Amino acid sequence: MTRILVVDDEPQILRALRINLHARQYGVVTAADGAEACTPRPPTTPTSSCSTPTESGLACVTADRSRSSVA
């Protein structure tokens, strides 16, 4: 099962994405901000808001890719 990391500081958006992705048979991990998202976890497909209060989504995805064994 593909796991997706969804990051957004709006709880309603997190909830809507989680519900819709679960309905499509994806595993979903959510985080409310960049700091929480950068906590090591093994999603296969990250998606993030570009402007979260503590750290940009792009910075988190970049950091996650640097830890990944996938190029």
BAFI-3210 file (N, C-alpha, C; in Angstrom, 3 decimals, decimal comma, padded with zeros to 6 digits):
// residues 71
n [1|2|3|4|5|6|7|8|9|10|11|12|13|14|15|16|17|18|19|20|21|22|23|24|25|26|27|28|29|30|31|32|33|34|35|36|37|38|39|40|41|42|43|44|45|46|47|48|49|50|51|52|53|54|55|56|57|58|59|60|61|62|63|64|65|66|67|68|69|70|71]
n.u [000,853|000,608|001,890|001,048|002,288|000,717|000,792|-000,370|-001,433|-004,049|-006,670|-009,087|-008,463|-006,514|-008,124|-010,040|-008,405|-007,267|-009,558|-010,438|-008,172|-007,901|-010,248|-009,530|-007,841|-005,251|-002,608|-002,421|-000,537|-000,570|000,420|000,594|002,285|005,473|007,607|006,606|006,153|008,706|009,617|011,095|009,640|008,118|006,769|005,715|005,016|005,241|003,239|002,704|001,695|002,947|003,446|003,752|003,427|005,850|007,945|008,881|007,032|008,463|011,116|010,952|010,276|012,565|014,493|013,545|013,929|016,701|017,261|016,325|016,630|015,960|016,512]
n.v [-001,183|002,159|004,796|008,048|011,176|013,883|017,307|020,100|023,191|023,641|022,213|021,279|020,834|018,838|016,790|016,411|015,596|013,279|011,616|011,385|010,222|007,830|006,601|005,934|003,877|004,476|004,645|006,985|009,526|012,206|015,615|018,614|020,742|021,900|021,158|018,961|017,300|016,747|014,884|011,753|009,317|006,740|007,521|006,902|008,708|012,024|014,927|018,385|021,487|024,538|026,605|026,461|027,160|026,662|025,536|025,389|023,480|022,591|022,581|020,526|018,282|018,185|017,618|015,128|013,637|013,609|011,797|009,489|006,317|006,187|007,563]
n.w [000,000|-000,863|001,015|002,018|002,923|004,250|004,625|006,242|007,627|008,112|009,714|008,559|005,889|006,105|007,175|005,113|002,958|004,075|004,394|001,698|000,452|001,899|001,062|-001,468|-001,113|-000,081|002,284|004,877|006,369|008,541|009,165|011,034|010,681|009,359|011,059|012,479|010,324|009,461|011,203|011,373|009,323|007,353|004,686|001,306|-000,587|-000,292|000,378|000,585|002,073|000,897|002,600|005,745|009,263|010,804|009,283|005,864|003,484|001,285|002,236|004,092|002,502|000,935|002,916|003,718|001,389|001,325|003,292|002,247|000,560|-002,004|-005,141]
ca.u [000,000|001,332|001,595|001,219|002,407|-000,004|001,141|-001,084|-001,763|-005,505|-007,220|-010,153|-007,820|-005,941|-009,203|-010,623|-007,448|-007,158|-010,769|-010,442|-007,088|-008,274|-011,287|-008,846|-006,958|-003,912|-002,311|-002,200|000,076|-000,779|001,192|000,007|003,278|006,715|008,416|006,010|006,332|010,111|009,882|011,293|008,554|008,364|005,788|006,293|004,699|004,887|002,608|002,756|001,433|004,247|003,627|003,285|003,957|007,167|008,955|008,212|006,833|009,555|012,286|010,721|010,376|013,980|015,164|013,104|014,605|018,116|017,332|015,783|017,531|015,454|017,064]
ca.v [000,000|003,428|005,702|009,446|012,155|015,110|018,344|021,365|023,767|023,776|020,899|020,847|020,324|017,543|015,815|016,125|014,805|011,955|010,860|011,080|009,299|006,521|006,039|005,439|002,794|004,912|004,866|008,425|010,057|013,649|016,487|019,943|021,755|021,379|020,512|017,642|016,510|016,348|013,754|010,595|008,371|006,162|007,598|006,723|009,882|013,174|016,100|019,386|022,893|025,213|027,629|026,097|028,141|026,437|025,197|025,247|022,120|022,258|022,245|019,225|017,254|018,113|016,905|013,740|013,002|013,398|010,610|008,348|005,515|006,300|008,774]
ca.w [000,000|-000,901|002,125|001,629|004,002|003,921|005,589|006,084|008,930|008,206|010,082|007,649|004,674|006,483|007,321|003,792|002,184|004,701|004,053|000,266|000,112|002,457|000,196|-002,666|-000,663|000,287|003,683|005,026|007,576|008,492|010,052|011,041|010,316|008,814|012,099|012,711|009,104|009,316|012,082|010,492|009,093|006,035|003,607|-000,018|-001,392|000,543|-000,215|001,642|001,836|000,781|003,633|007,072|010,215|011,392|008,281|004,572|003,013|000,384|003,055|004,696|001,464|000,585|004,002|003,653|000,239|001,639|004,153|001,519|-000,261|-003,378|-005,772]
c.u [000,895|000,900|001,940|001,287|001,755|000,290|000,365|-001,437|-003,257|-006,107|-008,285|-009,557|-007,199|-007,014|-009,786|-009,677|-007,312|-008,352|-010,750|-009,351|-007,351|-009,309|-010,694|-007,758|-005,506|-003,786|-001,964|-001,594|-000,085|000,127|000,634|000,997|004,565|007,567|007,904|006,233|007,750|010,525|010,022|010,090|008,689|007,266|006,467|006,038|004,328|004,142|002,468|002,293|002,796|004,476|002,994|003,970|005,403|008,267|008,248|008,084|007,960|010,809|012,142|010,860|011,833|014,753|014,798|013,794|016,063|018,305|016,923|016,854|017,102|015,954|015,973]
c.v [001,242|004,274|007,120|010,301|013,440|016,125|019,608|021,880|024,019|022,398|020,379|020,258|018,961|016,465|015,423|015,267|013,394|011,074|010,442|010,091|007,900|005,835|005,454|004,413|003,207|004,925|006,340|008,727|011,563|014,362|017,896|021,050|021,084|020,655|019,102|016,731|016,002|015,266|012,524|009,646|007,866|006,308|007,367|007,924|011,049|014,233|017,126|020,743|023,577|026,237|027,186|027,012|027,908|026,131|024,984|023,785|021,670|021,868|020,860|018,105|017,081|017,346|015,430|013,000|012,732|012,174|009,338|007,599|005,548|007,609|009,599]
c.w [000,000|000,281|001,704|002,881|003,533|005,017|005,266|007,462|009,104|008,509|009,120|006,365|004,956|006,535|005,967|002,951|002,748|004,300|002,583|-000,128|000,675|001,566|-001,084|-002,324|-000,432|001,797|003,826|006,386|007,476|009,478|009,913|010,694|009,848|009,828|012,380|011,504|008,942|010,299|011,203|010,492|007,677|004,980|002,267|-000,913|-000,483|-000,268|000,893|001,152|001,768|001,877|004,936|008,078|010,673|010,392|006,958|004,187|002,106|001,162|003,666|003,677|001,043|001,644|003,975|002,518|000,548|002,541|003,423|000,740|-001,735|-003,966|-006,415]
res [m|t|r|i|l|v|v|d|d|e|p|q|i|l|r|a|l|r|i|n|l|h|a|r|q|y|g|v|v|t|a|a|d|g|a|e|a|c|t|p|r|p|p|t|t|p|t|s|s|c|s|t|p|t|e|s|g|l|a|c|v|t|a|d|r|s|r|s|s|v|a]
***
